[in-house]
Amino acid sequence: MKKITQKILLFAIFGLLALSMNGQITYYNDFNSETESRGFTVQRVSLGGQNSADVGARVSDIPDGADSNPVFSETRSTLTIPDGVTRAQRAISFKNVSGTSPNLVNHEIEAWALMTNQNLSAVNEPKVSFWTQQRFMIGSGSTLTVWVSENYTHGTAPSTATWTNETANISGAIATSGVSPLTYVYGELDLSAYKSASVTVAFKIVTDNSAYASGVSQHGTFYISDVKFQGTLNVMPGNFSPLNTSATGQASIFKTPTAAIDVNNFSNTSFSNIFTTSTSTPAFKQFVAMPAGEGYKFEVSGNYEPIVVTEVFYKLIDADRFRNNVDPLVGSKWIVQGSNDDNSWDDLSQPRTMTTANSGDTPIEYTEYYIPLTTSKAYRYYRFVLTEGFTSNSANTSLREINFKVAALWQGTSNADWSTGTNWNTAVVPTNEVVIPAGLTNFPTIPTGTTVTTNNITIESGATLVTQGT
């Protein structure tokens, strides 16, 4: 056995609706066709004489402000997520009666609407929300329930998989016979118990063989619409490429940057330009004393979990000694800091004095420089700020551009096995950029026979990485 130790060198339903908007929408299709690519398939286990086309049909009556409780006030995206196909929203209809009055007939039916399988292995706090409606249902002969499986394959009978009935765990409501007729109701289900790469949420319709009796036993119709999966995602390791996009293409990692202290210290408020190729970004006001701590602040979007940053790449303009209006012998001094409450800040780098060798002289300077960070913690907030006061004689002193290198953080949550995804803050075993912090109960062990292809492993002083075998 080899042991390696190294120091780091560097409540009401309305409340439910509000909650549902906090995470990132990870999947939201339109049910435009009965295919996995458009959000669902149907399994008609038994029809009891009902026309197959009436069971799992696609209809245009979808939730709106006039037929929903609470009021459907969401704005549907114009494209399906994540596919990016032009949205043509439909609902799924399960009609459980046939004929015309007074000769209506109930049918004994079992049918399933099976949502496209979801990979929840890297999604935090996953949940699914949905709108359902019942029409002309009276009596106990019709039920709509929600089930979840981690081993279902589309195109096969539901009986081939293992299912858990989650109906009792729904927050909000689901369409129920005799309750809120002709009204879409909202429901939400926490999927945190399911962490596999193939999770299927299904709506199961069951009706019995009771005879139709007006006002007593009516099997009616169920509608299912706007099934939406949400959660917060882990940002995968690697260099941002391009600006504000992760190494694996995850977009808009950070919100629009802001002033670290006071926006009035800047000559304009175009902070979003820091994440573009524009040469114009908010500059310090000319001949105005900037306090220590002023600079640029970055907040990780609520769609993502806090991130571990190991390097920052920057393009800082007119920050060297020649731009110091008070002391032309000293350039401005900057530092990278991290926080999880936007109040207490940890220093993550050594202070850097800007010179012509590590910052630009003019706004057209395109050279990118980097600062290594000594961090073993994930942060929600980062900032690039002055460590000392600075008064610039230039109107262009500004952060033209910034990029980040993200790492996976070992947490040892489940055990000491390197190959267990839940031991990493990203929920997957990383292939590059790893930080192993001190102070843990479980430090990583690479078992005999395990192939590790991870690059750039940083081991904090007091932490260990154990490799078994030769």
C-alpha positions as CSV (number, residue, x, y, z in Angstrom):
1,M,0.0,0.0,0.0
2,K,1.3,3.4,-0.9
3,K,0.3,6.6,1.0
4,I,0.8,10.0,-0.6
5,T,0.6,13.2,1.3
6,Q,1.3,16.6,-0.3
7,K,0.9,20.3,0.7
8,I,-1.1,22.6,-1.4
9,L,1.2,25.1,-3.0
10,L,-1.2,27.6,-3.9
11,F,-46.8,25.2,2.5
12,A,-49.3,26.9,0.6
13,I,-49.6,25.8,-3.1
14,F,-48.6,29.3,-4.2
15,G,-45.5,28.7,-2.1
16,L,-44.9,25.5,-3.9
17,L,-45.1,27.3,-7.2
18,A,-42.6,29.9,-6.1
19,L,-40.3,27.1,-4.9
20,S,-40.5,25.2,-8.2
21,M,-38.9,28.1,-10.0
22,N,-35.8,28.1,-7.9
23,G,-34.0,25.3,-9.7
24,Q,-33.0,25.0,-13.2
25,I,-35.4,23.4,-15.7
26,T,-33.5,20.3,-16.8
27,Y,-36.2,18.8,-19.0
28,Y,-39.4,20.2,-20.3
29,N,-40.9,18.7,-23.5
30,D,-44.1,19.4,-25.2
31,F,-45.9,16.0,-25.8
32,N,-46.2,16.9,-29.5
33,S,-45.9,13.3,-30.4
34,E,-45.9,10.0,-28.6
35,T,-42.2,9.4,-28.6
36,E,-39.4,9.6,-26.1
37,S,-37.9,12.5,-28.1
38,R,-41.0,14.5,-27.3
39,G,-41.4,13.6,-23.7
40,F,-43.5,10.4,-23.3
41,T,-44.7,7.0,-24.4
42,V,-47.9,5.2,-23.6
43,Q,-48.5,1.6,-22.5
44,R,-52.1,0.4,-22.9
45,V,-52.1,-2.6,-20.6
46,S,-55.9,-3.3,-20.8
47,L,-58.6,-1.3,-22.6
48,G,-61.8,-3.0,-21.6
49,G,-63.3,-2.4,-25.0
50,Q,-62.3,1.3,-25.2
51,N,-60.9,2.6,-28.5
52,S,-57.1,2.6,-28.2
53,A,-56.8,6.0,-29.9
54,D,-58.7,7.6,-27.0
55,V,-56.3,6.3,-24.4
56,G,-53.1,8.4,-24.4
57,A,-54.2,10.8,-27.1
58,R,-52.6,14.2,-27.5
59,V,-54.9,17.2,-27.2
60,S,-54.6,20.9,-27.4
61,D,-56.4,21.8,-24.2
62,I,-53.5,22.8,-22.0
63,P,-53.4,24.8,-18.7
64,D,-54.0,28.5,-18.9
65,G,-55.1,31.2,-16.5
66,A,-58.8,30.4,-17.1
67,D,-58.9,26.7,-16.2
68,S,-56.3,26.2,-13.4
69,N,-56.0,26.4,-9.7
70,P,-53.7,27.9,-8.6
71,V,-53.7,30.1,-11.7
72,F,-51.3,28.9,-14.4
73,S,-49.1,32.0,-14.7
74,E,-45.9,30.4,-16.0
75,T,-44.4,31.5,-19.3
76,R,-43.6,28.4,-21.4
77,S,-40.3,28.5,-23.1
78,T,-40.5,28.8,-26.9
79,L,-38.3,25.8,-27.3
80,T,-38.3,22.4,-25.6
81,I,-35.6,21.8,-23.0
82,P,-32.9,20.6,-23.5
83,D,-33.6,19.6,-27.1
84,G,-34.2,23.1,-28.4
85,V,-37.1,22.1,-30.7
86,T,-39.8,24.7,-31.4
87,R,-42.5,24.1,-28.7
88,A,-46.0,23.0,-29.7
89,Q,-47.4,22.2,-26.3
90,R,-50.0,19.4,-26.0
91,A,-51.6,17.5,-23.1
92,I,-52.1,13.8,-22.8
93,S,-55.7,12.6,-22.6
94,F,-57.0,9.4,-21.2
95,K,-60.7,9.0,-22.0
96,N,-62.3,6.2,-20.0
97,V,-65.8,6.3,-21.3
98,S,-67.4,5.9,-24.8
99,G,-70.7,6.5,-26.4
100,T,-73.2,9.3,-26.2
101,S,-75.8,10.2,-23.6
102,P,-77.9,8.4,-22.5
103,N,-75.9,5.4,-23.6
104,L,-72.5,6.2,-22.1
105,V,-70.2,3.2,-21.2
106,N,-67.5,3.0,-18.6
107,H,-64.4,1.0,-19.6
108,E,-62.1,-1.1,-17.3
109,I,-58.7,0.3,-18.2
110,E,-55.1,0.2,-17.1
111,A,-52.8,2.5,-19.0
112,W,-49.5,4.3,-18.3
113,A,-48.1,7.6,-19.5
114,L,-44.3,7.1,-19.2
115,M,-42.2,10.2,-19.2
116,T,-38.8,10.2,-20.9
117,N,-36.1,8.7,-18.7
118,Q,-34.1,11.3,-16.8
119,N,-30.4,11.1,-15.7
120,L,-30.5,12.4,-12.1
121,S,-27.0,11.2,-11.1
122,A,-25.6,14.8,-11.2
123,V,-28.8,16.7,-10.3
124,N,-29.2,18.1,-6.8
125,E,-32.6,18.4,-5.3
126,P,-34.4,17.0,-8.4
127,K,-38.1,17.3,-8.6
128,V,-40.9,17.0,-11.2
129,S,-43.9,19.2,-11.4
130,F,-47.1,18.6,-13.4
131,W,-50.6,19.8,-14.1
132,T,-53.5,17.3,-14.2
133,Q,-57.2,17.6,-14.7
134,Q,-60.3,15.4,-14.4
135,R,-63.5,15.8,-16.5
136,F,-66.9,14.4,-15.6
137,M,-65.5,11.9,-13.1
138,I,-67.8,10.8,-10.3
139,G,-67.3,7.9,-7.9
140,S,-64.3,5.8,-6.9
141,G,-63.9,3.9,-10.2
142,S,-61.2,6.1,-11.7
143,T,-57.7,6.8,-10.2
144,L,-54.6,8.6,-11.4
145,T,-51.4,7.8,-9.6
146,V,-47.7,8.7,-10.0
147,W,-45.0,6.0,-10.0
148,V,-41.2,6.1,-10.3
149,S,-38.8,3.4,-11.6
150,E,-35.0,3.2,-12.0
151,N,-35.0,0.2,-14.4
152,Y,-37.8,0.8,-17.0
153,T,-37.1,0.6,-20.7
154,H,-39.5,2.4,-23.0
155,G,-41.4,0.2,-25.3
156,T,-41.7,-2.6,-22.8
157,A,-44.6,-3.5,-20.5
158,P,-44.6,-1.6,-17.1
159,S,-44.6,-5.0,-15.4
160,T,-41.0,-5.6,-16.5
161,A,-39.8,-2.9,-14.2
162,T,-39.8,-2.2,-10.5
163,W,-42.0,0.7,-9.5
164,T,-42.6,2.8,-6.4
165,N,-46.0,4.5,-5.9
166,E,-45.2,8.1,-4.9
167,T,-48.7,9.5,-5.1
168,A,-48.9,10.0,-1.3
169,N,-45.7,12.2,-1.5
170,I,-47.1,14.7,-4.0
171,S,-47.0,18.3,-2.8
172,G,-50.0,20.2,-4.1
173,A,-52.6,18.1,-5.9
174,I,-53.3,15.5,-8.5
175,A,-56.6,15.2,-10.5
176,T,-59.0,13.1,-8.4
177,S,-62.5,11.9,-9.2
178,G,-65.1,14.3,-7.8
179,V,-62.6,17.0,-7.0
180,S,-62.0,20.2,-9.0
181,P,-63.7,19.1,-12.2
182,L,-62.6,20.8,-15.4
183,T,-59.8,22.5,-13.6
184,Y,-56.1,21.9,-14.0
185,V,-54.4,21.4,-10.6
186,Y,-50.7,21.6,-9.8
187,G,-48.6,18.9,-8.2
188,E,-44.9,18.5,-7.4
189,L,-42.8,15.5,-6.4
190,D,-39.4,15.5,-4.8
191,L,-37.2,13.0,-6.6
192,S,-34.1,13.3,-4.3
193,A,-34.4,9.6,-3.4
194,Y,-33.6,8.7,-7.0
195,K,-30.0,9.3,-8.1
196,S,-29.5,6.9,-11.0
197,A,-28.8,7.7,-14.6
198,S,-32.2,6.4,-15.7
199,V,-35.2,7.5,-13.7
200,T,-38.7,7.1,-15.2
201,V,-41.7,9.1,-13.8
202,A,-45.0,7.6,-14.9
203,F,-48.7,8.4,-14.6
204,K,-50.9,5.3,-14.1
205,I,-54.6,5.3,-15.0
206,V,-56.8,2.6,-13.6
207,T,-60.5,2.3,-13.9
208,D,-62.8,-0.5,-12.7
209,N,-65.6,-2.4,-14.4
210,S,-68.5,-0.6,-12.7
211,A,-71.4,0.2,-15.0
212,Y,-71.9,3.8,-16.0
213,A,-74.5,5.6,-13.8
214,S,-75.0,9.3,-14.3
215,G,-74.0,11.3,-11.2
216,V,-72.9,8.1,-9.4
217,S,-70.3,6.2,-11.4
218,Q,-68.6,8.1,-14.3
219,H,-65.1,7.3,-15.3
220,G,-64.7,10.5,-17.3
221,T,-61.3,11.7,-18.7
222,F,-57.9,12.5,-17.2
223,Y,-55.6,15.2,-18.7
224,I,-51.8,15.4,-18.0
225,S,-49.8,18.5,-19.1
226,D,-46.6,20.5,-18.6
227,V,-44.5,17.9,-16.9
228,K,-41.3,19.6,-16.0
229,F,-38.1,18.3,-14.3
230,Q,-36.0,20.7,-12.3
231,G,-33.0,20.7,-10.0
232,T,-29.7,22.4,-9.4
233,L,-26.7,21.1,-11.4
234,N,-23.1,20.6,-10.5
235,V,-20.6,22.5,-12.7
236,M,-18.3,20.0,-14.2
237,P,-14.5,20.4,-13.9
238,G,-12.3,22.1,-16.4
239,N,-11.6,25.5,-17.9
240,F,-14.5,27.7,-18.8
241,S,-14.8,27.9,-22.6
242,P,-16.1,30.2,-23.8
243,L,-16.8,32.9,-21.3
244,N,-19.2,32.0,-18.5
245,T,-19.7,28.5,-20.0
246,S,-18.3,25.4,-18.3
247,A,-15.8,23.0,-19.9
248,T,-18.8,20.7,-20.7
249,G,-21.0,23.4,-22.2
250,Q,-23.1,24.3,-19.2
251,A,-24.1,27.9,-19.9
252,S,-24.5,31.0,-17.7
253,I,-22.7,29.7,-14.7
254,F,-22.5,33.1,-13.1
255,K,-25.2,35.8,-12.9
256,T,-24.4,39.2,-14.3
257,P,-21.4,40.5,-12.3
258,T,-21.8,43.5,-10.0
259,A,-19.7,46.0,-8.2
260,A,-18.0,44.6,-5.1
261,I,-18.9,47.7,-3.0
262,D,-20.6,50.5,-4.9
263,V,-21.7,50.8,-8.5
264,N,-21.2,54.5,-8.3
265,N,-17.4,54.0,-8.2
266,F,-17.7,52.9,-11.9
267,S,-18.1,55.0,-15.0
268,N,-20.8,52.7,-16.4
269,T,-22.8,49.7,-15.4
270,S,-22.2,47.3,-18.4
271,F,-21.1,44.5,-16.1
272,S,-22.4,41.9,-18.4
273,N,-19.7,42.8,-20.9
274,I,-17.2,41.0,-18.7
275,F,-18.7,37.8,-20.0
276,T,-18.5,38.9,-23.7
277,T,-15.7,39.7,-26.1
278,S,-16.5,43.4,-25.9
279,T,-13.6,45.7,-25.0
280,S,-15.9,48.0,-22.9
281,T,-16.5,46.9,-19.3
282,P,-17.3,49.0,-16.2
283,A,-14.2,51.0,-15.5
284,F,-13.2,52.7,-12.2
285,K,-14.0,56.4,-12.3
286,Q,-11.0,58.5,-13.3
287,F,-9.3,60.4,-10.5
288,V,-11.6,59.0,-7.9
289,A,-10.1,57.1,-4.9
290,M,-11.2,53.5,-4.9
291,P,-11.3,51.8,-1.5
292,A,-9.8,48.5,-0.7
293,G,-12.3,45.8,-1.5
294,E,-13.7,47.5,-4.6
295,G,-13.7,45.5,-7.8
296,Y,-15.9,42.9,-9.4
297,K,-18.2,40.4,-7.7
298,F,-19.5,37.1,-9.3
299,E,-22.4,35.0,-7.9
300,V,-23.0,31.5,-9.1
301,S,-26.4,31.2,-10.6
302,G,-29.1,29.5,-8.4
303,N,-29.4,26.9,-11.2
304,Y,-26.0,25.5,-10.1
305,E,-24.3,24.3,-6.9
306,P,-21.4,26.3,-5.5
307,I,-18.1,25.7,-7.3
308,V,-14.5,25.0,-6.5
309,V,-12.2,27.3,-8.5
310,T,-8.5,26.6,-8.7
311,E,-7.4,29.2,-11.2
312,V,-8.7,32.6,-12.4
313,F,-7.8,33.9,-15.9
314,Y,-8.2,37.7,-16.3
315,K,-7.6,40.6,-18.6
316,L,-7.2,43.7,-16.5
317,I,-6.6,47.0,-18.2
318,D,-4.7,50.1,-17.0
319,A,-4.0,48.9,-13.5
320,D,-0.2,49.2,-13.4
321,R,1.9,51.9,-11.7
322,F,1.7,54.3,-14.6
323,R,-2.0,54.6,-13.9
324,N,-1.5,55.3,-10.2
325,N,-2.5,58.9,-9.8
326,V,-1.2,59.0,-6.2
327,D,2.0,56.9,-6.3
328,P,3.4,56.3,-9.8
329,L,5.9,53.8,-8.4
330,V,3.2,51.2,-7.3
331,G,0.6,49.4,-9.4
332,S,-2.8,48.5,-8.0
333,K,-3.0,45.4,-5.9
334,W,-5.7,42.7,-6.4
335,I,-6.8,39.5,-4.8
336,V,-9.4,36.8,-5.4
337,Q,-11.8,36.0,-2.6
338,G,-14.6,33.6,-2.0
339,S,-17.7,33.6,0.2
340,N,-20.9,31.7,0.7
341,D,-22.9,34.4,2.4
342,D,-21.8,37.5,0.5
343,N,-20.5,38.9,3.8
344,S,-17.5,37.0,5.2
345,W,-14.8,36.6,2.5
346,D,-11.9,34.2,2.4
347,D,-8.6,35.1,0.7
348,L,-8.0,32.6,-2.1
349,S,-4.9,34.0,-3.7
350,Q,-1.8,36.0,-2.8
351,P,-2.2,39.7,-3.4
352,R,-1.0,40.6,-6.9
353,T,0.6,43.9,-7.7
354,M,-0.2,44.8,-11.3
355,T,2.6,45.6,-13.7
356,T,3.0,45.8,-17.4
357,A,4.0,42.2,-17.3
358,N,0.7,40.9,-15.8
359,S,-1.9,43.4,-16.9
360,G,-2.7,45.5,-20.0
361,D,-1.6,49.0,-20.7
362,T,-4.5,50.0,-22.9
363,P,-8.1,48.9,-23.5
364,I,-7.1,47.0,-26.6
365,E,-4.7,44.7,-24.7
366,Y,-5.8,41.1,-25.3
367,T,-3.2,39.2,-23.2
368,E,-4.8,36.9,-20.6
369,Y,-3.0,36.2,-17.3
370,Y,-3.8,33.7,-14.5
371,I,-3.8,33.6,-10.7
372,P,-3.6,30.2,-9.0
373,L,-5.9,29.8,-6.0
374,T,-5.3,28.0,-2.8
375,T,-8.8,26.7,-2.1
376,S,-10.3,23.5,-0.9
377,K,-13.9,24.7,-0.6
378,A,-16.9,25.4,-2.9
379,Y,-18.1,28.9,-2.9
380,R,-21.3,30.6,-4.2
381,Y,-19.6,34.0,-4.5
382,Y,-16.2,35.0,-5.9
383,R,-14.7,38.5,-6.3
384,F,-11.7,40.1,-7.8
385,V,-10.9,43.2,-5.8
386,L,-8.4,45.7,-4.7
387,T,-6.4,45.0,-1.5
388,E,-5.4,48.6,-1.1
389,G,-6.9,51.9,-2.1
390,F,-6.2,53.0,-5.7
391,T,-6.8,56.2,-7.7
392,S,-6.4,55.8,-11.4
393,N,-5.4,58.5,-13.8
394,S,-7.0,56.5,-16.6
395,A,-10.6,56.4,-17.7
396,N,-10.2,52.8,-18.8
397,T,-9.1,50.9,-15.7
398,S,-11.3,47.9,-15.9
399,L,-11.6,44.1,-15.9
400,R,-12.1,43.4,-19.6
401,E,-12.6,39.7,-19.2
402,I,-12.4,36.8,-16.7
403,N,-12.5,33.0,-16.8
404,F,-12.4,30.3,-14.3
405,K,-11.0,26.8,-13.9
406,V,-13.4,24.5,-11.9
407,A,-12.3,21.4,-9.9
408,A,-14.1,18.5,-8.4
409,L,-13.9,18.4,-4.6
410,W,-13.5,15.1,-2.7
411,Q,-16.0,14.9,0.1
412,G,-15.9,11.2,1.2
413,T,-19.6,11.4,1.8
414,S,-20.3,7.7,1.3
415,N,-17.0,5.9,1.8
416,A,-13.3,6.1,0.9
417,D,-13.6,4.6,-2.6
418,W,-12.3,6.9,-5.3
419,S,-14.7,5.4,-7.8
420,T,-17.9,6.2,-5.9
421,G,-19.6,9.2,-7.5
422,T,-21.4,10.3,-4.4
423,N,-18.0,11.0,-2.7
424,W,-17.5,13.9,-5.1
425,N,-19.2,17.3,-5.0
426,T,-20.0,16.9,-8.7
427,A,-21.7,13.5,-8.0
428,V,-19.5,11.9,-10.7
429,V,-16.0,10.6,-10.7
430,P,-13.8,13.3,-12.3
431,T,-11.4,12.9,-15.1
432,N,-9.5,16.1,-14.4
433,E,-9.0,18.9,-11.9
434,V,-9.3,17.3,-8.4
435,V,-9.0,18.9,-4.9
436,I,-8.6,16.7,-1.8
437,P,-9.1,18.8,1.3
438,A,-7.9,18.1,4.9
439,G,-10.1,17.5,7.9
440,L,-12.3,14.6,6.5
441,T,-13.2,11.3,7.9
442,N,-12.8,9.4,4.6
443,F,-9.8,10.2,2.4
444,P,-9.8,8.7,-1.0
445,T,-8.4,5.2,-1.7
446,I,-7.8,3.9,-5.2
447,P,-8.4,0.1,-4.9
448,T,-6.2,-2.5,-6.6
449,G,-7.1,-2.8,-10.2
450,T,-8.7,0.6,-10.5
451,T,-7.6,2.7,-13.5
452,V,-7.6,6.4,-12.7
453,T,-7.3,8.8,-15.6
454,T,-7.7,12.0,-13.6
455,N,-5.3,14.9,-14.3
456,N,-4.1,17.7,-11.9
457,I,-4.8,16.3,-8.4
458,T,-4.2,18.9,-5.6
459,I,-3.8,17.4,-2.1
460,E,-4.2,19.8,0.8
461,S,-1.7,19.6,3.7
462,G,-3.0,17.0,6.1
463,A,-5.0,15.2,3.5
464,T,-4.1,11.8,2.0
465,L,-4.6,9.8,-1.2
466,V,-4.1,6.1,-0.8
467,T,-3.3,3.8,-3.7
468,Q,-3.5,0.0,-3.1
469,G,-1.4,-2.5,-4.9
470,T,1.5,-1.7,-7.2
